[in-house]
């Protein structure tokens, strides 16, 4: 190891440190991948995906170069390290790497046209942020058109700083919106509990961590100590959420759908909603 001064660049991550906070972005990497895939002069777009976009296998569509498609997806996945605003759209396109079609490649190109519009965006970590932990979870019921599986979206904040996020397809088919939301909530709670244990090693102790979910029915299931006919089909491994609520490790609260930050990880959004939630995640232009 060698002392090289203040950190400014590391594995494609660009770090700008000021008295007010730290800004992490991948501006150079973004421009490099746009140039690599001949999208450097493409027309910029304000969102990574249309709200009417409905992606499926499209078996009748024209096949595209699988190697190039996977290279595009891999490049974009690395970019999600500082761009949670493209997490959902990139993960959705990644589902079709086995047999990509023209429609799938067009969707990936749209993401790149959005990056052409916001090449310098990154994550802002304010030095005045409080050391308070909270999490958000949301789910898009049966959002996958192939298998009708739901999509879970979760994010965790330390004060006002986004430190962890996820957008993934659930492993099982949910039979109701409540079940989909409950499974997403269990995933978020698991991440929160891991973060609590990790931060404890740094001398920080948290109890009753605020956990915000926009589904009142999922919250009711978590708070109900009785397994009845409507919930007994939900896998036992997800009911640890209820146990930790009773222990006081997390404080499950309802949040209005309009203020559900994790919504950006579950579905395509209109421009105004997308821009508002992107700002709440701390994704912004360099200061």
C-alpha positions as CSV (number, residue, x, y, z in Angstrom):
1,X,0.0,0.0,0.0
2,X,1.1,3.6,-0.6
3,X,-0.1,7.0,0.5
4,X,-1.4,8.7,-2.6
5,X,-3.3,11.6,-1.0
6,X,-7.0,12.3,-1.0
7,X,-9.1,9.7,-2.9
8,X,-10.4,11.0,-6.2
9,X,-10.7,8.0,-8.5
10,X,-11.0,4.3,-7.8
11,X,-12.1,1.5,-10.2
12,X,-14.2,3.8,-12.4
13,X,-15.7,5.7,-9.3
14,X,-15.0,9.4,-9.2
15,X,-15.0,10.9,-5.7
16,X,-15.3,14.6,-5.0
17,X,-14.9,15.5,-1.3
18,X,-15.9,18.9,0.0
19,X,-16.6,20.4,3.5
20,X,-20.3,19.9,2.9
21,X,-20.1,16.2,1.9
22,X,-18.9,13.7,-0.7
23,X,-20.1,13.2,-4.2
24,X,-19.6,9.8,-5.9
25,X,-20.2,9.4,-9.6
26,X,-19.1,7.5,-12.7
27,X,-19.1,10.3,-15.3
28,X,-16.1,9.2,-17.2
29,X,-17.2,5.6,-17.2
30,X,-20.6,6.6,-18.5
31,X,-19.1,8.6,-21.4
32,X,-16.8,5.7,-22.2
33,X,-19.6,3.1,-22.5
34,X,-21.7,5.5,-24.5
35,X,-18.8,5.9,-26.9
36,X,-18.1,2.1,-26.9
37,X,-21.6,1.3,-28.1
38,X,-21.9,4.2,-30.5
39,X,-24.4,6.1,-28.3
40,X,-22.2,9.2,-27.7
41,X,-24.2,11.3,-30.1
42,X,-27.6,9.7,-29.5
43,X,-30.7,11.9,-28.8
44,X,-31.0,12.4,-25.0
45,X,-34.1,11.2,-23.2
46,X,-35.4,12.3,-19.8
47,X,-36.4,8.8,-18.5
48,X,-34.8,5.4,-18.8
49,X,-38.0,3.6,-19.7
50,X,-41.5,4.4,-21.0
51,X,-44.4,3.9,-18.5
52,X,-46.2,1.9,-21.2
53,X,-43.2,-0.4,-21.7
54,X,-44.2,-4.1,-21.5
55,X,-41.2,-6.4,-22.0
56,X,-41.6,-10.0,-22.7
57,X,-39.7,-12.8,-24.4
58,X,-40.9,-11.6,-27.9
59,X,-40.0,-15.0,-29.5
60,X,-41.2,-13.7,-32.9
61,X,-38.8,-10.7,-32.8
62,X,-35.5,-10.6,-34.7
63,X,-32.6,-12.0,-32.7
64,X,-29.6,-9.7,-31.9
65,X,-25.9,-10.4,-31.2
66,X,-26.0,-12.1,-27.8
67,X,-22.4,-11.2,-27.0
68,X,-22.9,-7.5,-27.6
69,X,-26.2,-7.5,-25.7
70,X,-24.6,-9.1,-22.6
71,X,-21.7,-6.7,-22.9
72,X,-24.1,-3.7,-22.8
73,X,-25.9,-5.2,-19.8
74,X,-22.7,-5.9,-17.9
75,X,-21.5,-2.3,-18.5
76,X,-24.8,-0.9,-17.2
77,X,-24.9,-3.2,-14.2
78,X,-21.5,-1.8,-13.0
79,X,-22.9,1.7,-13.5
80,X,-25.7,1.0,-11.0
81,X,-23.1,1.3,-8.2
82,X,-23.7,5.0,-8.3
83,X,-26.9,5.2,-10.4
84,X,-29.8,3.6,-8.5
85,X,-32.2,5.5,-10.9
86,X,-31.4,3.0,-13.6
87,X,-31.4,-0.1,-11.3
88,X,-34.9,-1.3,-12.2
89,X,-34.7,-0.8,-16.0
90,X,-31.2,-2.4,-16.2
91,X,-32.3,-5.4,-14.1
92,X,-35.4,-5.8,-16.3
93,X,-33.4,-5.9,-19.5
94,X,-30.9,-8.3,-17.9
95,X,-33.7,-11.0,-17.7
96,X,-33.5,-11.5,-21.5
97,X,-29.8,-12.2,-21.9
98,X,-30.4,-15.8,-22.9
99,X,-32.2,-14.9,-26.1
100,X,-32.2,-11.1,-26.7
101,X,-34.4,-9.6,-29.4
102,X,-34.4,-6.3,-31.2
103,X,-37.1,-4.9,-28.8
104,X,-34.8,-5.7,-25.8
105,X,-31.8,-4.0,-27.4
106,X,-33.9,-1.0,-28.1
107,X,-34.9,-0.8,-24.4
108,X,-31.2,-1.0,-23.5
109,X,-30.4,1.8,-26.0
110,X,-33.1,3.9,-24.4
111,X,-31.4,3.6,-21.0
112,X,-28.2,4.8,-22.7
113,X,-30.0,7.7,-24.2
114,X,-31.2,8.6,-20.7
115,X,-27.5,8.4,-19.6
116,X,-26.7,10.7,-22.4
117,X,-29.1,13.2,-20.8
118,X,-27.6,12.7,-17.3
119,X,-23.9,11.5,-17.7
120,X,-22.5,13.3,-14.6
121,X,-25.2,12.3,-12.2
122,X,-24.2,10.5,-9.0
123,X,-24.8,10.1,-5.3
124,X,-24.5,12.9,-2.8
125,X,-23.5,12.1,0.8
126,X,-24.0,15.1,3.0
127,X,-21.6,15.6,6.0
128,X,-24.5,17.1,8.0
129,X,-26.6,13.9,7.6
130,X,-27.7,12.3,10.9
131,X,-26.8,8.8,11.9
132,X,-30.3,7.4,11.8
133,X,-31.2,4.3,10.0
134,X,-34.4,3.7,8.0
135,X,-35.7,1.5,5.2
136,X,-38.4,1.5,2.5
137,X,-39.9,-1.5,0.7
138,X,-42.4,-1.8,-2.2
139,X,-43.5,-4.4,-4.7
140,X,-45.1,-4.6,-8.1
141,X,-47.5,-7.5,-8.0
142,X,-47.1,-9.9,-10.9
143,X,-44.9,-7.4,-12.7
144,X,-43.0,-10.1,-14.7
145,X,-44.9,-10.9,-17.9
146,X,-43.1,-14.2,-18.4
147,X,-43.7,-15.9,-15.1
148,X,-46.1,-13.5,-13.4
149,X,-43.7,-13.1,-10.5
150,X,-43.6,-9.9,-8.5
151,X,-40.8,-7.4,-8.3
152,X,-39.4,-6.3,-5.0
153,X,-37.9,-2.9,-4.5
154,X,-36.0,-1.9,-1.3
155,X,-33.7,0.9,-0.2
156,X,-32.0,1.8,3.1
157,X,-30.8,5.2,4.2
158,X,-28.4,6.3,6.9
159,X,-29.8,9.7,7.7
160,X,-30.4,11.3,4.3
161,X,-27.8,9.2,2.5
162,X,-28.7,6.2,0.4
163,X,-26.4,3.3,1.3
164,X,-28.1,0.3,0.0
165,X,-30.8,-0.5,-2.7
166,X,-32.2,-3.5,-4.5
167,X,-34.6,-4.3,-7.4
168,X,-35.1,-8.0,-8.0
169,X,-37.7,-10.5,-9.2
170,X,-39.2,-12.6,-6.3
171,X,-38.3,-16.3,-6.4
172,X,-41.9,-17.5,-6.0
173,X,-45.2,-16.4,-7.5
174,X,-47.2,-14.3,-5.0
175,X,-50.9,-15.1,-4.8
176,X,-51.9,-11.6,-3.8
177,X,-50.6,-8.0,-3.6
178,X,-50.4,-8.4,0.2
179,X,-48.1,-11.5,-0.2
180,X,-45.9,-9.6,-2.7
181,X,-45.5,-6.6,-0.4
182,X,-44.9,-8.8,2.6
183,X,-42.1,-10.7,0.8
184,X,-40.5,-7.4,-0.2
185,X,-40.8,-6.1,3.3
186,X,-39.1,-9.3,4.7
187,X,-36.2,-8.7,2.2
188,X,-35.8,-5.1,3.3
189,X,-36.0,-6.1,7.0
190,X,-33.2,-8.7,6.5
191,X,-31.0,-6.0,5.0
192,X,-31.8,-3.5,7.8
193,X,-30.9,-6.1,10.5
194,X,-27.6,-6.9,8.8
195,X,-26.8,-3.2,8.7
196,X,-27.7,-2.8,12.4
197,X,-25.3,-5.7,13.2
198,X,-22.6,-4.2,11.1
199,X,-22.9,-0.7,12.5
200,X,-22.9,-2.1,16.0
201,X,-19.2,-3.0,15.4
202,X,-18.6,0.7,14.9
203,X,-20.1,1.5,18.3
204,X,-23.5,2.6,16.9
205,X,-26.6,1.0,18.4
206,X,-30.1,1.1,16.8
207,X,-33.4,-0.2,18.1
208,X,-36.9,0.1,16.5
209,X,-35.5,1.1,13.2
210,X,-38.2,2.9,11.1
211,X,-39.3,0.7,8.2
212,X,-41.8,2.3,5.8
213,X,-44.2,0.3,3.7
214,X,-47.2,1.6,1.7
215,X,-49.3,-1.6,2.1
216,X,-51.5,-1.5,5.2
217,X,-52.5,-5.2,4.7
218,X,-48.8,-6.3,4.7
219,X,-48.2,-4.3,7.9
220,X,-51.3,-5.9,9.4
221,X,-50.0,-9.4,8.6
222,X,-46.6,-8.5,10.2
223,X,-48.3,-7.2,13.4
224,X,-50.8,-10.0,13.7
225,X,-49.3,-12.8,16.0
226,X,-51.8,-15.4,14.7
227,X,-51.2,-17.3,11.5
228,X,-54.7,-17.6,9.9
229,X,-55.9,-19.1,6.6
230,X,-55.1,-16.0,4.6
231,X,-51.4,-16.0,5.6
232,X,-50.5,-19.7,6.3
233,X,-49.5,-20.2,2.6
234,X,-46.8,-17.6,2.9
235,X,-43.4,-19.3,3.4
236,X,-42.3,-19.5,7.0
237,X,-39.0,-17.9,6.2
238,X,-40.7,-14.6,5.6
239,X,-42.5,-14.5,8.9
240,X,-39.2,-13.6,10.7
241,X,-40.4,-10.0,9.9
242,X,-43.2,-10.5,12.5
243,X,-40.7,-11.9,15.1
244,X,-38.4,-8.9,14.8
245,X,-41.3,-6.5,14.9
246,X,-42.4,-8.1,18.2
247,X,-38.8,-7.9,19.5
248,X,-38.7,-4.2,18.8
249,X,-35.8,-4.4,16.3
250,X,-37.8,-2.7,13.6
251,X,-40.7,-0.3,13.7
252,X,-43.0,-1.1,10.8
253,X,-44.9,2.1,9.6
254,X,-47.2,3.0,6.8
255,X,-46.1,5.6,4.2
256,X,-48.3,7.1,1.6
257,X,-47.7,5.6,-1.9
258,X,-46.9,9.2,-3.1
259,X,-44.0,9.2,-0.7
260,X,-42.8,5.6,-1.2
261,X,-39.2,6.1,-2.4
262,X,-38.8,2.4,-3.2
263,X,-41.4,2.8,-6.0
264,X,-38.6,3.7,-8.4
265,X,-37.2,0.2,-8.1
266,X,-40.4,-1.7,-9.0
267,X,-41.9,-0.1,-12.2
268,X,-41.4,2.5,-14.9
269,X,-42.6,6.0,-13.8
270,X,-43.7,9.2,-15.5
271,X,-41.1,12.0,-15.7
272,X,-42.3,14.1,-12.8
273,X,-42.6,11.2,-10.3
274,X,-39.3,9.7,-11.6
275,X,-37.4,13.0,-11.2
276,X,-38.9,13.6,-7.7
277,X,-38.0,10.1,-6.4
278,X,-34.5,10.3,-8.0
279,X,-33.9,13.5,-6.1
280,X,-35.1,11.8,-2.8
281,X,-32.5,9.0,-3.4
282,X,-29.8,11.7,-3.5
283,X,-29.0,11.2,-7.2
284,X,-28.1,14.6,-8.6
285,X,-25.7,16.7,-10.7
286,X,-22.3,17.4,-9.2
287,X,-22.1,20.2,-6.7
